[in-house]
Every structure is written in C-alpha cells, then in structure tokens.
Amino acid sequence: MWVKAASGRKRFNVLGALNAVSHELISVSNDTYINAQSVCELLHKLVTLNLGLPITLVLDNVSYQRCALVQDLAAALHIELLFLPAYSPNLNLIERYWKFIKKKVLYAKHYANFDDFCAAINARLSQSMTTDKPTLDSLLTFNFQTLPFPQF
C-alpha cells in the first residue's frame, strides 16, 4: 500500500495571536517566510481590534521576534512583549492550538495541490470560533503543572 505525500517545497506559514480568554485567533499568513515584517503586521492587526485592554503578546525566542524593529513598534503601539524561556513551548497556549490544527488538517491527509492545502488550513482556522469552540475551550485552559523548586 502506498500513501500519497506532498511533493515539492512550497510552504504555507501562519503567524498567530490567540486571545487567552475568548480563544479568538488573529493571524497573518504567507507562502514565503515569517520574518520581522510579518510580526509587525500581526501587531498592527492586534491594535486595530480596539480591545480597550492592555495587550500582552507571548512570544518565544525567535530572533525575528526579538529584533529592534518589532520591539520598537510594540512599544509605540503599547503592546507588551513577553518572551518565554528557551525550549518551553508548553507554556504558550497557541502551541496547543497549532497542534490541534495540524491534527485536523494534516495528519493522514493528502491534498492534490498547494491551493487545496492552503484552503483546508484557512477553512479550519475560520472554524475555530464555531465548530471547534467546545473542543478548544477544553484544550486551551490555564492548567499548567507547577513543580516545587528544589532546596539545596
């Protein structure tokens, strides 16, 4: 038995910010590369929501997120950037979200062409506030295990 797999080297990137309370996703996508400009575009999208609340964006330690361009824009837009320690994706709720999306869209699925692949991802992302909401509400909780710090 043969399983069809994707061919080619095309990529579809999604950079997103997840509202920790409502689980609403704000995203920027492209088929090139995620870079500092992509992060700046995401910051602008967040500001246009007019939430009326302070915004804290949790980020990992990727260099394009820590660069001066992003930090200066975040300061100008009054967005706090919170950088997680290295190798700690389990502390970021959006990593759970991405795992869920990959499971629903990519696992054991074959798409005939790149456009179908992108459409499937975008369709699932748009369903997150409707069809997937009950599942995501139980998945995206603040239940983090804390371990006591060892005494020496």
C-alpha positions in Angstrom: 0.0 0.0 0.0 1.3 3.4 -0.9 0.4 6.6 0.9 0.4 9.8 -1.1 2.5 12.5 0.2 3.1 16.1 -0.6 5.6 16.9 -3.3 7.6 20.0 -3.8 9.0 22.5 -1.4 6.2 25.0 -1.1 5.4 26.3 2.4 2.4 27.9 4.0 3.2 29.9 7.1 0.7 31.1 9.7 1.7 33.5 12.5 -1.0 34.0 15.0 -2.0 35.5 18.3 -4.6 33.8 20.4 -6.8 35.6 22.8 -6.3 33.6 26.0 -9.9 34.2 27.2 -12.1 34.1 24.1 -9.7 31.8 22.1 -10.2 34.1 19.1 -7.3 33.8 16.6 -5.7 36.8 14.8 -3.4 35.6 12.1 -1.1 36.6 9.3 -0.2 34.1 6.6 2.1 33.9 3.6 3.8 31.4 1.4 7.3 32.8 1.7 8.9 33.2 5.2 7.8 34.6 8.5 10.1 37.5 9.5 10.1 40.7 11.5 7.8 42.3 8.9 5.2 39.5 9.5 5.4 40.1 13.2 4.9 43.8 12.7 1.8 43.1 10.5 0.4 41.0 13.3 1.0 43.8 15.8 -0.9 46.2 13.6 -3.8 43.7 13.3 -4.0 43.4 17.1 -4.2 47.2 17.6 -7.0 47.5 15.0 -9.2 45.3 17.2 -9.5 48.2 19.7 -9.8 45.8 22.6 -9.6 48.6 25.2 -7.4 46.5 27.3 -3.7 46.2 27.6 -2.3 43.7 25.2 0.5 41.2 26.2 1.8 39.1 23.4 3.6 35.9 24.5 6.4 35.0 22.2 9.2 32.5 22.0 12.8 33.5 21.5 13.0 33.5 17.7 15.4 36.3 16.6 12.9 38.0 14.2 10.6 38.4 17.2 13.3 39.9 19.4 14.7 42.4 16.9 14.6 46.1 17.4 12.1 46.7 14.7 9.5 44.6 16.5 10.3 45.8 19.9 10.2 49.5 18.9 6.8 49.0 17.1 5.3 47.1 20.1 6.4 50.0 22.4 4.9 52.6 20.0 1.6 50.6 19.9 1.6 50.0 23.7 1.8 46.2 23.3 3.8 44.4 26.0 6.0 41.6 24.6 6.5 38.7 27.0 9.3 36.3 25.9 9.2 32.8 27.2 12.3 30.9 28.3 14.1 28.8 25.7 12.7 25.4 25.0 9.3 26.0 26.7 6.6 25.8 24.0 4.3 24.1 26.5 3.9 27.4 28.3 2.4 29.1 25.2 -1.3 28.3 24.6 -1.0 28.9 20.9 1.3 25.9 20.6 -1.6 23.7 21.8 -3.8 25.4 19.2 -1.3 24.7 16.4 -1.1 21.1 17.4 -4.9 20.8 17.2 -5.0 22.5 13.7 -2.2 20.2 12.4 -4.0 17.1 13.7 -7.3 18.1 12.0 -5.7 19.3 8.7 -2.5 17.4 8.1 -2.5 14.0 9.8 -3.2 11.2 7.3 -4.5 13.7 4.6 -3.4 14.3 1.1 -4.1 17.4 -0.9 -3.9 17.3 -4.7 -2.3 20.7 -4.9 -1.0 23.6 -2.8 -4.1 25.7 -3.2 -6.3 22.9 -1.7 -3.8 22.6 1.1 -3.9 26.3 1.9 -7.7 26.3 1.6 -8.0 23.4 4.1 -5.9 25.2 6.6 -7.7 28.5 6.2 -11.1 26.8 6.5 -10.1 25.1 9.7 -8.7 28.3 11.2 -12.0 30.0 10.4 -14.0 27.2 12.1 -12.1 27.7 15.4 -14.8 30.1 16.8 -17.7 28.0 15.7 -17.4 24.3 15.0 -14.2 23.8 17.1 -15.1 26.1 20.0 -16.2 23.4 22.5 -13.0 21.3 21.9 -10.7 24.4 22.0 -12.4 25.6 25.2 -11.3 22.4 27.0 -7.9 22.3 25.3 -6.8 25.9 25.8 -7.1 26.1 29.6 -4.6 27.7 32.0 -3.9 24.3 33.7 -0.2 24.3 34.0 1.7 21.9 36.2 3.9 23.7 38.7 6.8 21.9 40.3 8.4 22.9 43.6 11.8 24.4 43.3 14.4 22.0 44.8 16.0 23.2 48.0 19.8 22.8 48.2 
